[in-house]
Amino acid sequence: MNSIHKTALKLLGSGKPVFPVERATKKPLVAWGEFQNRLPTEEEITNGWTHYPDANIGMATGHLSGLLVIDCDSQEAAAAFIENYPEVNHSLQAKTGRGVHFYLQFEETIRNDAGRLLGPGTDVRGEGGFVIVPPSVHANGTAYQWLNKNKPLPLPQKLKEILINRNHNGAGNNRTVAALGQRERIIEGQRNARLTSLAGSMRRRGFTYEAIKDAILTENSQRCDPPLAANEVEQIAKSVARYPAQEEAENSFLPSKREVGKETNFNPLSAADLLSRQPEEISWIWKTLIAKGILFFLVAFMKIGKSTFSYKLAIAIAQGIPFLELETLKGGVLILAVEEHPRDVVRRLRRFGMRPEDPIYVHTGRLQNNEITIKALRDFILEKGIILVLVDSLSRYSNVRDENDNAGVIREVSPLLDLARETGAAIGLIHHERKSGGEDGRNIRGGSALFGLVDQAIILERRQGEVNNQRLIKTLGRYDESPRELVIELVGDEYKVLGTPEEMGEAQALAKAREALSVEPMDIKTIAKEADLKEKATRKALEQLREMGDAIREGEGKKNSPFTYRLPYLSDSFLSQHSLKGEETNPDRSGDGKSCQTFDL
C-alpha cells in the first residue's frame, strides 16, 4: 500500500468522497458520479488503488465534501485572486502542478465555472466537480502539496455574491435577462460578428454611416454583455459603411470590378491621432496562439495528425473548453473540408465529442476560390457568429497550379486574409510541409510569399526518437506571448501537455537523479554516472530534489569535503515532527510507500 493509497483511506475516514484518477490525463478511473451523493466504501478505495497503483486522488467538490475549490492555473492568477479577495489567503491552500487551489466552505448550490466568472485562468470547482488533492503528482512531475495548515473558510461576501447570483441567474455575471430588456444577450465572442452583421444589413438597404453607427451603438449598450468600447463600435460602422449600398453594388459587400478605381478607403491618421488611441488588447480565440481576425497556418508532414489536431481544436472552441491547458473563446466554427470524405469528417468529430447543440458547421466537397465564394463565406460567418474557419486543406482549396509562384499565391490567399480582417474570424489554413523540411518557416510548402501572408504558423512535428503519439508544436509569428515550442501527447482521444522540450529534459533529469539516489551519500560525479547524466544537469537536479525535500545534501562543497547527496532517513523523529494529523511529510512521488502526505480537511 503506497502513501497515496493510505492518504485516500484517511481522507475517506474524515468523510471525503475520494476516488482514483489517472495521473497523466486527470480522468477518473471509476464511475465517480455516484460519489457526489455517497461516500465510497473502504473496499472500493482499496480495489481502486489495487487496480491502479499509480493513480492520483480525486475528491468530489460540492455538498457531500462541503468544499468549494477555486482553481488558479498559474501563480499570476493566484496572486490576482488574492488581490481581489484577500480573505482567501487565510484559507486552506494547496500547490498544484502549475498554480494554486484555494479550499473554501461550500454554500448553497454553486456549480462549476471555467474562467467566465473570476477571469481567465481561475476556475470554480463546485457541485458536480472534482479536484486532485495532495500528495498526488502532476503529469509534469510536480507534487501537489499543502501550503498551509488552515481550515477552509467561508466564502468572502463579495465572492459569494458573484458565485451565488450567477447560479440564481444562470448567467456568467450578475446581469439578469430583465436587465437586458428581456432580449437575448450578445455575449463575448459574438459581439463583433453580430454588430457587423446588423451594420451590413443596414448598409445593404442604403443606410448612411451615421444611421448605422447610432443603431449599433444602441444595440451594443442594450444587448452586448459586456458592451464593446464605443470606439470599437464606431470602427465597425466605419468599416461597413465604406462598401456600396445594395442599389450600387447588387447587394454585395465586395466592390464589383467596374467599381474598382472609383472608390478608396485611403484614410491616413496622424501620429497625434495614433497616440491618442487606447492600445488595442489582443482578443484571443485560443489563448496566446490564435487571435481574432488573423490568418494562420497549421502545418505538418503527411499523416502526422494535423486534421486530428485541428478538429480537436474546433470542438474545444465550439464548447468553450481549454485545449492543451490553454483557454479558448466559445464561438461558432466553420470547417471547409474540401479534401476529406464526408464520412471521415463526421467520424472524427463524433470521436472528439461533438454534441448536437455545438455551433459547428461543415462544408464538404470542392469550393471555387472566387468572389462569389468569399461573399458567401463572409455572409455565413457574420450570420452564424463564426470565430474560427478551418480550410482543410489549402492546396485543395486554392487554384494555384504552381505553389512556388509567389504572385499567384498572393492573389489566391489575400482574399482570405481580407476576410479574416473584415469579419474578425480567425481563418486557419491546413497545409503540408516540404519533404526536405527546413527551419524558421522554410519547411512550409510553397513560395516564400505564402508564409509572409499569414500572421501565425503552428507547425506540428513528430519528435525524433520519441514515442509515436508525441508531437512537438512550434509557433512562428507575430505574438511574443505564443509558446515557441511545446511537447504534447495524444492519449486515447485526449491531448495532454508534457511541457517544453527544456522542461521535459529537466523532468527526465530529475527522475534519473532521484532514481540514482540511495540512503548512502554519493558525490555528484558518482550520481551523474549512475544516472547517465552530465554533471551540470545532475547538479541542477540534485539541488531541485534538495529543495523539494527529496534529497539531503552533506559536506561543505570544498576539495576535502565535497557535497554529497542521499535519500532522507525515515527516522522516528522525522515522523513525529511531521505527524499525519494536520501536518506534512515528504510527498511520495514514486508510489513506493516510502513517505506520505495528508491533511485533515
HELIX and SHEET records of a PDB file:
HELIX    1   1 SER A    3  GLY A   13  1                                  11    
HELIX    2   2 TRP A   32  GLN A   36  5                                   5    
HELIX    3   3 GLU A   42  HIS A   51  1                                  10    
HELIX    4   4 GLN A   75  ASN A   84  1                                  10    
HELIX    5   5 PRO A   86  HIS A   90  5                                   5    
HELIX    6   6 GLN A  157  ASN A  169  1                                  13    
HELIX    7   7 ALA A  178  LEU A  180  5                                   3    
HELIX    8   8 ARG A  191  ARG A  204  1                                  14    
HELIX    9   9 TYR A  209  ARG A  223  1                                  15    
HELIX   10  10 ALA A  230  ALA A  241  1                                  12    
HELIX   11  11 GLN A  246  ALA A  249  1                                   4    
HELIX   12  12 LYS A  257  GLU A  259  5                                   3    
HELIX   13  13 ALA A  271  SER A  276  1                                   6    
HELIX   14  14 LYS A  306  GLN A  319  1                                  14    
HELIX   15  15 PRO A  342  ARG A  351  1                                  10    
HELIX   16  16 GLU A  371  LYS A  384  1                                  14    
HELIX   17  17 LEU A  394  TYR A  397  1                                   4    
HELIX   18  18 ASN A  406  THR A  423  1                                  18    
HELIX   19  19 SER A  448  LEU A  453  1                                   6    
HELIX   20  20 PRO A  501  ALA A  516  1                                  16    
HELIX   21  21 ILE A  524  ALA A  531  1                                   8    
HELIX   22  22 GLU A  535  MET A  548  1                                  14    
HELIX   23  23 ASP A  572  GLN A  577  1                                   6    
SHEET    1   A 3 VAL A  18  VAL A  21  0                                        
SHEET    2   A 3 ASN A  56  ALA A  60 -1                                        
SHEET    3   A 3 PHE A 130  VAL A 133 -1                                        
SHEET    1   B 6 ASP A 113  ALA A 114  0                                        
SHEET    2   B 6 THR A 122  ARG A 125 -1                                        
SHEET    3   B 6 LEU A  67  CYS A  72 -1                                        
SHEET    4   B 6 VAL A 100  GLN A 105 -1                                        
SHEET    5   B 6 GLN A  93  LYS A  95 -1                                        
SHEET    6   B 6 GLN A 145  TRP A 146 -1                                        
SHEET    1   C 2 ILE A 186  ILE A 187  0                                        
SHEET    2   C 2 CYS A 224  ASP A 225  1                                        
SHEET    1   D 2 TRP A 284  TRP A 286  0                                        
SHEET    2   D 2 ILE A 290  ALA A 291 -1                                        
SHEET    1   E 9 ILE A 360  THR A 364  0                                        
SHEET    2   E 9 GLY A 332  ALA A 337  1                                        
SHEET    3   E 9 ILE A 386  ASP A 392  1                                        
SHEET    4   E 9 ALA A 426  HIS A 432  1                                        
SHEET    5   E 9 LEU A 295  ALA A 300  1                                        
SHEET    6   E 9 GLN A 456  ARG A 462  1                                        
SHEET    7   E 9 GLN A 470  GLY A 477 -1                                        
SHEET    8   E 9 GLU A 485  VAL A 491 -1                                        
SHEET    9   E 9 GLU A 494  GLY A 499 -1                                        
SHEET    1   F 3 MET A 522  ASP A 523  0                                        
SHEET    2   F 3 THR A 564  ARG A 566 -1                                        
SHEET    3   F 3 ILE A 552  GLU A 554 -1                                        
END                                                                             
